[in-house]
Amino acid sequence: MPFIQPVFSIPSLIFLLLLFGYLGVPLWMWSLYIAATLLVINAPIWGWSIFGVVAVILNVPWFRRTLITIPIMGGIQSLKLLPNISETERAAIEAGTVWVDGEFFSGAPNFKRMRSEPYPQLPPEIQTFLEGPVEQVCRMATDWEIQRRKDLPPAVWSYLKEERFFGLMIPKEYGGLGFSNLAYSAVMVKLASRSFIHTATVGVTNSLGPAKLLLNYGTQAQKDYYLPRLARGEEIPCFALTEPTAGSDAASITSQGVVFQDEHGKLCLRLTFRKRYITLGTIATLIGLAFKLRDPDNLLGKGEDVGITCALIPANTPGVVLGRRHDPMGVPFYNSPIEGRDVIVPIDQIIGGVEQAGQGWRMLMQTLAAGRGISFPATCTGIAKLVTRVTSAHATVRRQFGLSIGRFEGVEEPLARLGGLTYLMDAARIYTCGAVDKGEKPSVVSAIAKYQFTELSRKLINDGMDVLGGSGICRGPRNLLASIYIATPIPITVEGSNILTRTMMIFGQGAIRCHPYIYQEVQTLNREDAIAFDHALWHHIALIVRNGFRAGLLNVSRGYLAPAPVSGLTAQFYRKLAWASTTFAFMTDLALIGFGGTLKRREKLTGRFADVLSWMYLGMATLRRFEAEGQNPEDLPAVRWAMQYAFAQIQQGFEGIFANFSIPVLGPLFRGPVLAWWRFNSIGALPSDELGSNIAQQLQIPGAIRDRLTPGIYVPDHPNEALGRLEQAFRLSSQAEAIFKTIKTASRDGKLPQMKPQQLIDAALTAGVITEDDAALLREAESARNDAIQVDSFTLEEYQHGGQLTLWPPKDKLESRVETTL
């Protein structure tokens, strides 16, 4: 048919091949394409015959199922290509919902949907609470005072109860404050900037604890009795899950409860347990307990082994052993072991009643998923903002070699990280809160948040300590970072260690939970449902084909073939996110096919997949913040820095995946040419020195940009407070900087003699180089600067007995001298 030739030439067929592959057209369109190709190449009759048979088999569901899908089902089951999912893993996978994380597994993220997700703002009444009770509780005790007491002062405990801090998330009808997750997060941000003890105390009562479990699963009678008492602080709750032999593998708990009938015929539980690492445990009055429930006589009608169950145990119940305490890094929040020996409680102490017996693991997974996504990001963001504010002020106030140390490029580098990552963390915190407040329970995103926020805060506190130097390591009331630095390993380890969160939860569970088809395939295989499996399998194959084409084309075009939902500078970041997502989705499918059920044991590889997924999410949250806050041009340096940093982490993750992709046949290809090309045509590199310098200098200027990077934390205005003193010196130093430059210029030009700094100020005043007001400001700034850089010291007796500290040099000598270099 020669008339076909002008319409379907070889170049047009190649174009159609790439277009169809990029768009992911349905099977019948591929059949038409192959038919057109056969026409162009004048295929012989036997070629048409083969095509006809294959096309009919693939396009007619009954033939496809019978001849292809069912044999594939048998092969997958015999070769164990899909992972075997235990009941505990199934509960973890099914906990919560798939949110925007699923978009990245699709390979073609719907940016319109992701940009339309809520990015909420605090209502006025919450702002009033932050500026009232939260401000007041921060004012009542410094972190140093809490550290010395090894507890919150009694007045603070009373105030927390009086103002319902332990019932922030409990609805108003039960006596709580009924806060949203965003409001609770804002409270935690501010408390974290004052003391880790505040967040450990308030966080446990409002996140994973009896209140949350009661709200989600409790009977009405349980809610009516316990929630008002918890809201008022009459009950101090804790939740006892971790054991000596069951840490991150919480499903391996050995604590047991046995159902029996007492002498009155009432059903009861006899509990034996040994728990550790229980925050608030030693002072708790109400224990939420996770245990394995046995019912030897089948009194509940659920069999002998009922499963993991959660119950409420009053701490004064006979057999409960409290009173001991752990010492986590010397940080004095209550953390303790708890034991129970033949503890007997009524059966109705099971949270949710008998109906929820055996459902404890599911309850915990769903509750943990929300807690990880709210409490940890809030605490770590509060810490990041405090470290950023303290470090930037110190870098301005502290002088070496005649310059503020913040002018040195070596100090600019960590300052840039502080500014860029703090902007990113606050963005992801609010973005995640918006999802949870609208009803989502994003378990994978919560795991990302738990891991990344705690790791990023560790990175930033290290940067802050490096800049502060000796001022950071000498503890006392003037030191604002040492306690946070010491406490940093604690959030790394709790509610699932970071190592397992990264290697198993984010990608190991995420690949199954968030993938468009994997979990469907697993479920239909288990049910031996050939029709449903056929539907999922062939859509999955189509997805792999489409993502293969998209990955290649977006790589070659550096993402420019992907449409961006916005114009301007940030459009490039959306295109790169599409490029990253497609590559990630394609490599995920190759890994699932190549490694099969053994993939979850290849934790180094799954950890790198988790890194890529994490940074795509954090990058998307950063872009969402920039747009939600009105695309302020002054925020662009922080946005650009954060996005470039995110893509550098994605680049590193993909390099690790390609270099260690050891599947047969394709492995050498990825370890060789693909890796080499990826390094040559990288998706990202670390931000430039110029961009970092821009951010570092912005942080050292008092004003709106610095304040927008560090909002919502406790900043005392009294100079007797460590941060208040430092902020005052920072403001005065900044105001005096121009006067210093005037004197320097005059001295360099020979208008002023070489002399000591104090004499130079007098000489400049006499010579008319500066005014009386200028001289007064200089002296005030230098006095404040010298005061701010002092560190605490103790006499030997004070140090041994924890008495009052002595400032060195003494205050009178400090005020009588102004030492600086101009």
N, C-alpha and C positions, 0 to 999 in steps of 0.2 A: 504493500500500500504506500506508493511514493508520496501521496498527498499528506501523509503523516509527518514526513521528514522535516518540513519547515517548522512545524508546530513543536515537535519534540526532538530537538537536536541534543547531542551529547552534553554541551554546556548547560542547556536548559534542564536536562535530567539531573545533572550534578547539583544545579541550584535547587531543584525540587527536592532532591534527596536531603540536602542540608536544611531546607526550610521545613520539610515534613518531620525530620528528626528533631529539630529545635522546638517545633510546636507540639510534637507528640500526637500526631493525628491517629485516628482509630484504625483498626486492622483492615477494614474494607477499603480505606483510602490507600493503604500500603499495597493492597491487592491490585488496585487500579494502576498504581505507579509501576508495579512490576510488569503488568500487562503492557503498559506504554513502552517500557524498556524492551520487552520482547519484540514489540513492533519495530522499534528503532533499529535493533540489531538483526532484524529478519530471522528470528529464531526458528529452528526447524520444528516439525510437527511433534517430534518426541519431547522437545522442550516445553511446548504448549501443553502437552499431555501431563507432564510432571507438574507443571504449574497449576493446571486445572484440578488435579487430585489434591494437591497440598492446599490450594485455596478453599476448596470445598470442606476439607477436614477442619481447617482452622476457623472458618467463618460459620460453620454449622455447629452449634454448641453440643448436640448429642454425639456427633462424630468425634469432635475434639475431646470431649470428656472420655468417651469410651476408648479411643485409640491412643490418646496422649496423656491426659490428665491423671487418669486412674493409675497407669503404670508409673507416672512420676510420683504419685502419692506413695506407692509401695517402695520406690527407690529412696525417697526422702526418709521414710520411716526406718528402712533397713540400714541406711548409711548414717542415720542420726544427724542429718544436715541442719535441722532446726533444733534449737536448744531445748533441753528438758527442763520444764519449769515446775519447781516444787510448790506445795501449797503456800508456804510462807513467802516464796518469791511471787507467787500469783497475787497474794494479798498486797504486797508492796507495789507491784506493777499496776494493779487495779485501783490503788489508793489515789484519790484526787482525780484531776481532769487534765486533758491535753489542752494547752493554751497556745500562745504564739510559738512555743518550742516546736510544735508540729509543723509549722511553716518551713523551718530550716531542713527538716527531714524530707520535705516534698521536693526540694531542689528548685522550686520556683516560688519563693516566698511572696505572699500576697501583702505587699507593702501598704496598700490602701487599708486593709483590715488592721494591720499592725499599727499604723499611724492613727487609726480611729479609736484604738483602745484608750480607756480613761487615763488621764494624767491629772489626778485630783489636786485640789488646793484646800488648805485648812480653812474651815469656817470661822467667823469671828469669835464664837463662844469657846472654841478650842484655843485660839490665840490668847484669849483672856485667861484660860486655865494655865497656859504655859507661862504667861507673864505674872500670874498670881501664885497659886500653890506650888508650881514646879520651881519657879524662881525662888520662892521662900524656902523650900526644902533644900535647894542647893546652897542657899545663903546660911543655913543653920549649922553646917559643919563642913570644914575643908576635908579633902581627902587625907591630908596628913593627920588631922585629928582622929579620923576614923581608923587610920592605920595604927596609931598609937594606942587607941582604946581597944583595938581588935574587935570592934563592933560599932554599929551606928549608935549615937547617943540616945538615951531614953526619950528625950524630947522629939527626936527625929522619928523614932518608932511610933510614938503617939500621934505625931502630925501625919504620918503616912496613913495610919488607920483612920484618923479623923477626916481627912480629905479624900478617902476612898481610893487611894493609890492601889490597893490590893483588889479593887473591883473595877478597874478601868474598863474591862471588856464585858463585865456582867451587866445585863440589861437593867434599865432604870426601875422596871417593875419589881426587881428583886433587890433593890437598894444600891445597885452599882451605878456607874456613870454612863454606861452604854456607848462607849467610844467606838468609833470605826477603827479599822486596822491602821489607817493613815494617822489618825489622832494618837493612838497608842504608840505608833512608831515615832511620832514627833516628841512625845514625852520621853521615850527611851533615848533619843538622840541627845536631848538636853541633859538628862541624868548622867549619861555616859561621859559627857564632857566635864562632869564634876568628880565622879568617883565610880569605879567599876563595881563597888559594893552596892551602890544604888541600883544599878541595872541587874545585878545578880539577884537581889532581893525582890525588886518589883517585877522583874521579868518572869521568874519562876511562877509567881502567883497568877500571872496573866497569860502565860503561854502553855507549856506542857504541864498540866496539873489537874487536880480534881475539877476546878471550875470549868475548864474547856471541855473536859469529857462529860461533865454533867450537862452542859449546855447542848452538846451534840447528841448525847445518847441517854442521859438520865431519865428516870421516871419522873412524873410530875411531883410525886411526893418527895423524892430526893431533891429536886430543884427547889421546891418550896421551903424545905428545911435548911439545906446546906448553903444555897447561894446567898441569901441575906447575911448569914453568919460570915461567909467568906468575904463578901463585899465590905462588911463593917470591920474586918480584921479580927473578929472574935475567934475565928479559926485560922490558924497558920497552916497552909497546905504544903505538901511536898508530893513528889511522885517517885515511887521506888521501882525502878526497872533493872538497872545494871547490877550484875553479880560478879563475883570473882571469875567465874568461868563463862560468862556471857556478857561481853562488852558490845562491840559493834554487831556481833551476831546475837542480837537480842532474842531471837526465836529459840535459842538454846538454853533459856532460863530453866533452872532446876527447882525453883521455889514451887511448892505444891500446896494445893488445897483439896481437901477430901469432903464430899457431901455425906452427911449422916443425919439421922433423926435423934433429937435429944429425948429426955425422959417424958417430955410433954407431947412428943410426936411432931415437933416443929423441925423443919429442915434448917440445918446449920452448916457452916464451913469450919473445918479444922485446918489451920494454916501453919506451915513451917517455912520460914524464908530467911535468907541471909543476903542483904543488899549492901552496896557501897556506892560512893560518889553521889550521895543524895543531897542536893542543895536544899537547905532549910531543914534537913532531916532531924537534926538534934533538938530543934526548938518547935518542930511541927506538932500540931494538935490533931491533924487529920491527914492520914497517909493514903494516897492513891497507890494501890499495890497491883503489880502484874504477876501472875502465877499460872502454872498449869493445873487445870482443874480435872480431878478424877471423881467418878461417880460409880463406885464398885457395885452398888445395888440398883443402878439405873433409876434412881429416884426422880431425876429430872426428865427422863425419857429421851435422853440424847446420847445414850451409850456410855461405856465405861470411861473412855478418854474423851473428855468434852473439848479440851483445847485451852489455849491461852485465854485468860479471863482477867478482867479488871474489877477491883472492889475497893470500897472505902473502909478504912480501918481507923477508928478513933485511937489516938496514940496512948490513951490511958487504959486500953484493953489489956487484961492480964496476959502476960506472955510476951508483950512487945518490949523490946530492949532498946532504949535510946540512951543518950548521954555522952557518947564518945564523939570525937570530931577529927576529921582529916585536916591537914595543913597544906592546902594547894598553893605552892609557891610562896607561902607566907602571906597570901592575900586573905584578909580576914572575913570573907563571907562564910556563912554557915554551910558546911559541906561535911557529910558524916556517913558512917555505916549505920545500918538499921538491921535488927534481927527480930525474928518472931519464933517462939517455941510453943507449939500447941495453942495457938491463938484461936479462940472460938468466937465467931460472929454469926448473926442471923443470915440466912440465904439472901434476904432482900438488901444486903449491903453490896451485892453485885451491882455495878453501875449499869443502869438500864434494866435491872431485874433479871429474873431467870431467862427471859427471852434473849438477853445479850450474853449469856454464858457461852463461852467458847469463841466469842467474836472479838476478843481483846486485841489480837494482832491487827486486825483490820481497823479497829478503832484507833489504835496507836499510830499506825501508818498514816491515816488520814489527819490525825491531830498533829503529828510531827511534821507532816508536809507543810501545813500552814505556819507552824511555829518557826521552822527553819527559814521561811521566806520573809518573816517580819522581824522577829526579835534580833537575830544576828545582824542583818543589814543595818538596823537602827543603831545598835550598840557600836558596830564598827564604823559607821558613818559619823557618829558623834565623836568617836576617837579620832578619826581622820581629820575632821574639822578643827578639833582642838589642837592636834599636832601641827596642822598647817598654820593656824593662827600663832601659836607659840613660836614655831620655828622661824616663820617669816619676820616676826617682831624681833626675835633674838638676832637674826642675821643682819638686821638694820642697826640695832643698838650696839652690838658687839663690834669693836674695832680692832684690827690688827694691821700693822704696817701703815697706819694712818688712814685706813679705809674701812668702811663697814664690810664685814666678811661676806655679806650678800652680794657684793660687787665682784667677788672672785668666781671664775667660771666653775671651779670645782664645787662651790657651794650652790651655784645656780642649778646644777644638774639635779640634785635631790629636791630643791625647791620646785623645779618644774614638775617632777613626779608628784609632789604633794598637791600642787594646784590641779594638774590634769586628772589625776586619779580621784581626787576628792570630788571633782565635778561629775565624773563618771559614776562614782558610787552613789552619790545623792540622786542621780538620774535613775539608776536601776532600783534604788530603794523605793522611790515614789511610784515608778512604773509597776513594780511588783505589788505594792500596796493597792494600787488601783484595781488590779486583777482580782485580788482576794476580796476586796470590798464589793466587787460586783458579783461575787458568788463563785469565782473560780477557785479550784484547789490544785494549783499547778505543782505537782510533786517534783517533776524534773527541774523546773525553774527554781523551786525552793532548794533543791540540792545544789544547783549552781550557785545560788545566793549564799548558802551556808559555806561552801568551800571558798568561793572567790572573795567574798567580803572578809572572811577571817584571814585569808592569805594576803590580801591587799593591805589590810590594816597592819599586819605584821611587817610588810615591806615598808610602809610609811612610818611606823614608829621607829624602825631601824634607821631610816633616813633622818628623822628628827633627832634621834640620839647622836648620830654622827655629826650633825651640825652643831648641836649644843656642846659636845665634847665634855669637858670636866664639869660644866654646869648640869649636865644630864645625869652624871653618875653619882654625884654627891647628894644623898637623900636629906630631906628636911622640908619645912613648910614652903620654901621657895622653889622646890623642884616640882615641876608640873608633869614630867614625863616618866620618871623612874617607875612609879607604881604601875602605870599602864604597860610599860616595857616588861616588867616582871610578870604581869598577868596575861600577857599575850598568848602563851601556850595553852591557856585554859580553854578559850573558845575553839581553839584548833582541835581539841580532843573530844569535846562533849557532843552529845546527840549525833553520834556517828563520827568516827575519826576522819580527818580530812583525806587520808590516804585511801580509805575504802570509799568515801563519798565520791572521790574523783574517779577511781578505777572501776568501781562497780555500779554506783547508783546513777551518776549523771548519764553515762553512755550505756553501761551494761543493761540497766533497766529502761533507759530512755530510748534505746534503739528498738526495743520491743514495744514499749508503750506508745511512743510518738510516731513510729513509722506508719505510713498510710495502710500497709497491708500485712506486715509480719505477724502481728498478734491475731489478726483474722485467720491467717493461714495456720497458725499454731492451734487455735481453737477448733477450726473446721477439720484439721487432721485428727485431733483428739476425738471429735465427734464422728469421724469418718463420713463427713458430709461432702460427697464428691461435687455436688452442684455448687455449693458455697465456696469450696476450695477452688474449683475451676474459675469462678468469677474473680476471686482474689488473686490467684496465681497469674492469670493472663493480664490483669491490670497491673500487677507488679512487674511483669516482664516488659510491658509497654513503658512503665515508669523508668526502668533501667535503661532501655533504649533511648528514651527521650533525654534523660540526664547524661548519658554518655555523649550524645551529640551536643547538648548544651554546655557540658563541661569543656569539651574541646573548643567550641566556637567562642565561648566567653573567655577562655584562657588566651586564645590567639588574639582576640580583640581587646583584651584587658578589661572586659566587662562592658565595653561600649555598646554591644548588641542588646544588652538588657535595658529596658526602658526605666528611667528614673521617675519617681512620683513627684519630684520637685525640680526646680531649676536652681541655678546658682552653685555656690561652692560645695554644698553638701550633696549635690546630685552624684558626684563621683563616688561618694561613700556608699550610697544605695546600690550603685552598679557593682561595686566591689563586693558588697554583701550578697548580691545575687550570684556573682561568680563563686564566692566562697561556699554558699549554700549548695549550689549545683554540684560542685566538686565533692563536698562533704557527703551529700546524699548518694552520689555515684560510688564513692569509695566505701560508704557504709554497706551498700548492697554487695559490692565485690567481697568485702570482708565477711559478711554473713554467709555468702555462698561458698567462699574459699575455705573458711575455717569452720563453718557449721556450728555445732553445739560446743566446740572447744573455744570459741571466741571469748566467752566470758572469763576463761582462765588466762587469756593473754592480756594481762592487766596493764602492761607497759603500753601496748597498742591502744587499748580502750581508754587509757588515761589521756593519750594524745588526741583521740577523737573527742573526749570530754573537753579538752582545752579549746579545740576549734569551736565546738558548740557553745561553750561558755562565752567566748569572746565575741561570737556573732550576736548573742543575746545582749551582752553588755554594750556592744556598739549600737545596736538598735535602740536600746534604752537611752543612750546618749543623744541620738538624733531626735528621739521623741521629746526629750526634755527641751532641746534647743527650739523646736518648733512650738511646743506648748507654752513656752515662756516668751514667745513673740519674736524669736530670731534676733535677739539683741546683738548688734555687731560687736559689742565689747566682749561677748562671750565666745566669739569665733576662735580666738587663739586656744582656749581651753578645749573647745569641741574638736578642732583640728588635731591638737596634741593627743587627746583621748582616742580619737579614731585611728590616727596613725599608730599609736601604741597598740591598739586592739588588733589591727591588721598585721603588725609585726609578730604578735603572739600567734595569730592564725597561720602566718607563714612558717613559723617555727614548728607548729603542730603538724602541718602537712609535710614538712621536710622529714620529721620523725616518722610519720606514717609511711611515706614512700620508701624511706631508707630501711624500714623493718617489715615491709610487706612481703612475707615469705610464702605466699600461696604458690602452688605449682603453676608452671607455664607463664603466668602474668607477673610473678614475683620479680624475676630478673629485669623485665621491662620497666617496672616501676623503680627498682633500685638503681637502674642505670640511666637510660635516656630521659625518663619522665622526671626523675629527681634533678638531673642536670638542667633540664629545661625550666623546671619550677624555680630553681635558684637563679637562673638567668632572667626569667620573666616573673619576678617575685610579685606577690600580691601586696606586699607592704614591707616597710623598713621602719626602724625607730625614728621618732621625730627629730628634726634637725636641731643643731645647737642654737640657731637663730630663733627658732620658735620657742625652744625651752627658755632661752634668755628673756624673751618677751614676757612669758608667764611669770618667771622668777621676779622680774622687775615690777610687774603689776602687783604681786603679793607684798612688795616692800613699800607700797604707796598707800597711805590711809585713804579710804574712800569706798565708793560703790562697788568696784570690781572685787576688791578683797572681801567686802562684806557679803557679796552675793555668793562667793565661794564657801563662806563659813557661816551661814545663817542658822539660827535656831539653837545655838549653844549658850552655855552660861558664861557671860563675860562680866565679872564684877567691875564696878567703876571706882571702888575704893583702893587707894594706893597701898594700903596695908595688906591687901590680898596679893598673892603672887602674880596672878594674871593681870589684875588691875594695875599693879606697879609696872609690869612689863609693857602693858598697853600705853600707859602714861609716858614712859620713856620713849616708846616707839613714836608716839605722836609728836612729842617735843623734839626728838631727834630729826624727824622728817621736816618739821617747821624750821629748825635751825640749819638744815643742810645748805640752803642757799646762802646764808650768812657765812658759814664756814668756807664755802667756795669763794666768796668775796674776799675774805681775809687771806685765803691761800693765794689768790691771784695777786693781791697787793703785796704779799710777802715775796712771791716769785718775781714780781716786777721791781723789787727793791724799794717799795714805798714803806715797808715796815722792816725793822731789824730782826735778826735771828735771836729769839729769846724763848723762855719757857711759855707754855700755852697760856697760863693765867695772865702773865705779863703781856703776852701778845694781844689778848682781848683788850687790856687797858690801853695798849699802844694804838690799836686800831680805833678805839674810841677817841683818844686824844688827837689822832691824825684825821679824824672826820671820815674814816673809811666806813664806820658803822655808827648807828645812833645809840642813844641810851637804852631805848627799848630793845634794840638788837642785842646789846651787851647783856641785858637782863635775861633775855630769852636764851642766849648762849649759856649763861651760868646755870640757869634753871635746867636746861637740857643736859648739861654735863653732870650736874648733881643727880638728876634722875637716871642718867645712863650709868653712872658709877654705882648707884644704889641697886639698879636692876641686874647688874652682872655679878653681884656678890653671891657667894654660896654659904650654906649653913655649916656650922661646925659645933662641936660639943666638947665640954670638958670630959676628961676620962671618967669621972664619976657619973656625969649626965649620960654618957654613952652606955655605961654599964647598967644603969638603972632606968633608962628611958625617961630621964627628967627633961626639964626645959632646955632648949638649945641656946647656944650663944652665937650671935652673929659676929663674924670676923671679917674686917676689922670692926671694933666697937662703933656704935652708932655715932657717938660724939666725934670720934676721929674721922669717920667716914664723911660726915657733913662738913668737916673743917678743911677738906682737901678735894680738889677737883683734878683728877689725873686723866689726861687723855693725850693723844698725839694728833696734831692737825695735819 
